[in-house]
Amino acid sequence: MSANLKNMAAIDFKQPKGIDFLGYLCWYTIYDNKITRSELENKFIDAGIDIRYMPNKIKAVDAFRRATAELEENRLPYSGTEKYQNFLVREVLCDRKKVVRHLIREVVDGKNVRLEYTKAAEITFNREYETIHVHSTDNGTFDRLSKVDKLFKEYKETYDGQHLRRMVRTILYDMNPAAVRPSGGVYFVPEKYQNQLFSLEKLVRSIGGEFFAMPLIDQENSRDMLYQKFSEQVEENIAQMKDILQKQNVQKSEMIRVIENAKKLFAQIDEYEELLNKNLNDLKVGVDVLKEQILTLLEVA
């Protein structure tokens, strides 16, 4: 943690008498484990987390893309020469009936200069029947291609680390966390969300991840640090939303998302204002300016 964070008093035990907590510092690691939907749903129930946070059901076409992406590999020896070969996957067609991806063999020299570039295989996904057809034009890729169907069947049934990390971020986001490190990874969660935080901890550990939560003592240094970090987070969020609104031809869906984010941000400021017992009107001004910008765009639209 940064030097500033060392001023924040966190203790790793249950709340003793006479000591008040502002909330918890937490951090976690999600590994690239695989888990089926039914297994994950059981872990949600066991941890006491609302099923609405479950990841969406896996689409067969997404499983196809994940499986074919596994075919990519770089800097492999090539025919006993000083050359190397890379295998690349490129999507060449996507319509209502099928998705077609090509496996490309790229031959390069020691300086990574391309010497050859040929199609080694064509892999087609049929949307209606959810089947894969592989047509190889290169006998040297047989072993590589033989695993596609197995991977496809596996990925249709399992979530990976990317799914799980996105899921955990969504659950944590609803606890109104404040990032307390510039690079992220360590978050403050208000004390009112203690039960939800402990349930999330139980879930993360049950899927093979790591999760740590340490109570943060209510003292002046802690309040000052939280105000600084929360202010930085609010200003960053406002800047990101302004960037979206300043684009030419802003999509209606993007505008709706910004409106919802602005509402949540305003509510979050109110929550931290009460938590820190500090006037946060300086942060509300930035949100008000954002709201005016949204109203102007809606009038023009």
C-alpha positions in Angstrom: 0.0 0.0 0.0 1.1 3.6 -0.4 2.6 5.6 2.4 -0.7 7.4 2.9 -2.6 4.2 3.5 -0.3 3.3 6.4 -2.1 6.0 8.3 -5.3 4.1 8.1 -5.8 1.8 11.1 -7.0 -1.6 10.1 -7.2 -4.5 12.6 -7.7 -8.1 11.9 -10.2 -9.2 14.7 -13.8 -8.8 15.8 -15.0 -5.4 16.9 -13.9 -4.8 20.5 -16.0 -2.8 23.0 -15.6 0.9 22.7 -14.1 0.9 19.2 -16.1 2.1 16.3 -15.5 1.0 12.7 -16.0 3.0 9.5 -16.1 -0.2 7.5 -13.6 -2.7 6.0 -10.6 -2.7 3.8 -10.8 -5.7 1.4 -8.9 -7.2 -1.4 -9.2 -10.5 -3.3 -7.7 -12.7 -6.0 -9.8 -14.8 -8.4 -7.8 -17.5 -10.1 -8.6 -19.0 -13.5 -10.6 -21.9 -12.1 -13.5 -23.4 -14.0 -16.9 -24.1 -12.5 -20.3 -25.2 -13.9 -23.4 -23.1 -13.5 -25.1 -25.6 -11.2 -22.0 -25.7 -9.0 -21.8 -21.9 -8.8 -25.5 -21.6 -8.1 -25.1 -24.0 -5.1 -22.2 -21.9 -3.8 -24.3 -18.8 -4.1 -27.1 -20.4 -2.0 -24.6 -21.6 0.6 -23.0 -18.2 0.9 -26.4 -16.4 1.1 -25.9 -14.3 -2.0 -28.8 -13.2 -4.2 -29.0 -15.4 -7.3 -29.6 -12.3 -9.4 -25.8 -11.8 -9.3 -25.2 -15.1 -11.1 -23.4 -14.6 -14.5 -25.6 -14.9 -17.6 -26.0 -18.4 -19.0 -23.2 -19.2 -21.4 -24.0 -18.8 -25.0 -22.9 -21.5 -27.3 -21.4 -19.0 -29.7 -19.3 -17.5 -26.9 -18.1 -21.0 -26.0 -17.1 -21.5 -29.7 -15.1 -18.3 -29.6 -13.4 -19.2 -26.4 -12.5 -22.7 -27.7 -11.1 -21.5 -31.0 -9.1 -18.8 -29.2 -7.2 -21.6 -27.5 -5.7 -22.5 -30.8 -3.5 -19.4 -30.9 0.2 -19.8 -30.0 3.4 -17.9 -30.8 7.1 -18.5 -31.5 6.9 -22.2 -32.2 9.8 -24.0 -34.0 9.3 -24.4 -37.7 10.5 -27.4 -39.6 13.9 -27.5 -37.9 14.9 -24.1 -39.4 15.8 -20.8 -37.8 12.2 -19.6 -38.6 9.3 -19.6 -36.2 5.6 -20.1 -36.7 2.6 -18.3 -35.0 -0.9 -19.6 -35.1 -3.6 -16.9 -35.2 -7.4 -17.1 -35.2 -9.3 -14.6 -37.3 -13.1 -14.3 -37.5 -14.1 -13.9 -41.2 -17.9 -14.2 -41.0 -20.7 -13.7 -38.5 -24.3 -13.8 -39.4 -27.6 -15.3 -38.1 -26.8 -18.7 -39.3 -23.1 -19.3 -38.6 -19.8 -17.9 -37.4 -16.7 -18.7 -39.4 -13.1 -18.4 -38.1 -9.9 -19.1 -39.8 -6.8 -20.6 -38.2 -3.8 -18.8 -39.8 -0.2 -20.1 -39.9 2.2 -17.2 -39.9 5.9 -17.9 -40.5 8.4 -15.3 -39.3 12.2 -15.0 -39.1 14.3 -14.4 -36.0 13.4 -10.7 -36.1 9.7 -11.5 -36.2 9.4 -10.4 -39.9 6.6 -12.1 -41.6 7.7 -14.5 -44.4 4.5 -16.5 -45.0 0.9 -16.2 -44.1 -1.5 -19.0 -45.0 -4.9 -20.4 -44.0 -4.4 -23.6 -42.1 -8.0 -24.4 -41.3 -11.6 -23.1 -41.5 -13.8 -23.6 -38.4 -17.5 -23.1 -38.7 -20.1 -22.8 -35.9 -23.7 -23.6 -36.9 -26.0 -21.4 -34.7 -29.2 -23.5 -35.2 -27.7 -26.9 -34.2 -24.8 -25.5 -32.1 -22.3 -27.8 -33.8 -18.8 -27.2 -35.1 -17.3 -28.2 -38.4 -13.6 -28.2 -39.0 -12.0 -28.2 -42.4 -8.2 -28.4 -42.4 -6.0 -27.4 -45.3 -2.8 -28.2 -43.4 -2.0 -31.7 -42.2 0.4 -30.3 -39.6 -2.5 -28.8 -37.6 -4.4 -32.0 -37.0 -3.4 -32.3 -33.3 -4.1 -28.7 -32.7 -7.6 -28.8 -34.2 -8.6 -32.1 -32.6 -9.1 -30.4 -29.2 -11.6 -27.7 -30.4 -14.7 -29.8 -30.1 -13.7 -31.0 -26.6 -13.0 -27.4 -25.5 -16.3 -26.2 -27.0 -18.3 -28.7 -25.0 -16.4 -27.8 -21.8 -16.8 -24.1 -22.2 -20.5 -24.4 -22.9 -20.9 -25.8 -19.4 -18.3 -23.8 -17.4 -17.4 -20.3 -16.3 -13.8 -19.2 -16.3 -11.8 -16.7 -14.3 -12.9 -13.8 -16.4 -16.6 -14.6 -15.8 -15.9 -14.9 -12.0 -13.9 -11.7 -11.8 -16.7 -9.8 -13.5 -19.3 -11.4 -11.2 -17.3 -10.4 -8.0 -16.8 -6.8 -9.3 -20.6 -6.5 -9.8 -21.4 -7.8 -6.3 -18.8 -5.5 -4.7 -20.0 -2.5 -6.8 -23.4 -2.7 -5.1 -21.7 -2.1 -1.7 -20.6 1.4 -2.8 -16.8 0.7 -2.4 -14.1 3.3 -2.6 -10.8 2.3 -4.2 -8.0 3.2 -1.8 -5.1 2.4 -4.1 -4.5 4.3 -7.4 -4.0 1.0 -9.2 -7.1 -0.5 -7.6 -7.1 -3.9 -6.0 -7.8 -2.6 -2.4 -11.3 -1.3 -1.6 -13.1 0.3 1.4 -16.6 -1.0 2.0 -18.9 0.9 4.5 -19.7 -0.9 7.7 -23.5 -1.1 6.8 -22.6 -3.7 4.1 -20.8 -6.0 6.6 -23.1 -9.0 6.1 -23.0 -8.7 2.3 -19.2 -8.4 2.4 -18.8 -11.5 4.6 -21.1 -13.4 2.2 -18.9 -12.4 -0.7 -15.8 -13.5 1.2 -17.4 -16.9 1.7 -18.3 -17.2 -2.0 -14.9 -16.2 -3.3 -13.1 -18.7 -1.0 -15.6 -21.4 -2.0 -14.6 -21.0 -5.7 -10.9 -21.3 -4.8 -10.1 -17.6 -4.6 -8.5 -15.5 -1.9 -10.4 -12.8 0.0 -9.4 -10.6 2.9 -11.4 -8.1 4.9 -10.0 -6.0 7.8 -12.0 -3.6 9.9 -11.1 0.0 9.6 -11.1 2.0 12.9 -13.1 5.3 13.0 -10.4 7.9 13.6 -9.4 11.2 12.0 -6.6 9.8 9.8 -9.0 7.2 8.4 -11.7 9.8 7.7 -9.3 12.1 6.0 -7.9 9.4 3.8 -11.3 8.1 2.8 -12.4 11.6 1.9 -9.4 12.0 -0.3 -9.7 8.6 -2.0 -13.5 8.8 -2.4 -13.1 12.3 -3.9 -10.6 11.1 -6.4 -12.9 8.2 -7.4 -15.9 10.6 -7.9 -13.8 13.0 -10.0 -12.6 10.1 -12.1 -16.1 8.8 -12.7 -17.4 12.2 -13.6 -14.5 12.7 -16.1 -15.3 9.3 -17.7 -19.0 10.1 -18.1 -18.2 13.6 -19.5 -15.9 11.9 -22.1 -18.8 9.7 -23.2 -21.2 12.7 -23.5 -18.7 14.7 -25.5 -18.5 12.2 -28.2 -20.1 12.9 -31.5 -23.5 11.1 -32.1 -23.8 9.8 -28.5 -25.9 6.6 -28.6 -29.2 6.7 -26.6 -28.1 3.6 -24.7 -24.9 5.3 -23.7 -26.8 8.3 -22.5 -29.2 6.2 -20.4 -26.2 4.4 -18.9 -24.6 7.7 -17.9 -27.9 8.9 -16.4 -28.1 5.8 -14.3 -24.5 6.1 -13.2 -25.0 9.7 -12.3 -28.0 8.8 -10.1 -25.9 6.1 -8.3 -23.0 8.5 -7.9 -25.2 11.1 -6.3 -26.6 8.5 -3.9 -23.1 7.2 -3.1 -22.0 10.8 -2.3 -24.9 11.1 0.1 -23.9 7.8 1.8 -20.3 8.9 2.3 -21.4 12.3 3.5 -23.3 10.6 6.3 -20.5 8.1 6.9 -17.7 10.7 7.2 -20.0 13.3 8.9 -18.6 15.8 6.3 -20.2 18.2 3.9 -19.5 16.8 0.3 -21.2 19.6 -1.6 -18.0 20.1 -3.5 -18.4 16.7 -5.1 -22.2 17.2 -5.7 -21.4 20.3 -7.8 -19.5 18.1 -10.3 -22.5 15.7 -10.6 -24.9 18.7 -11.0 -22.8 20.0 -13.9 -22.9 16.5 -15.4 -26.7 16.4 -15.1 -27.1 19.8 -16.8 -24.9 18.5 -19.7 -27.2 15.4 -20.0 -30.4 17.6 -20.0 -28.9 19.8 -22.7 -28.1 16.7 -24.9 -31.6 15.4 -24.3 -33.2 18.6 -25.5 -31.1 18.6 -28.7 -31.8 14.9 -29.3 
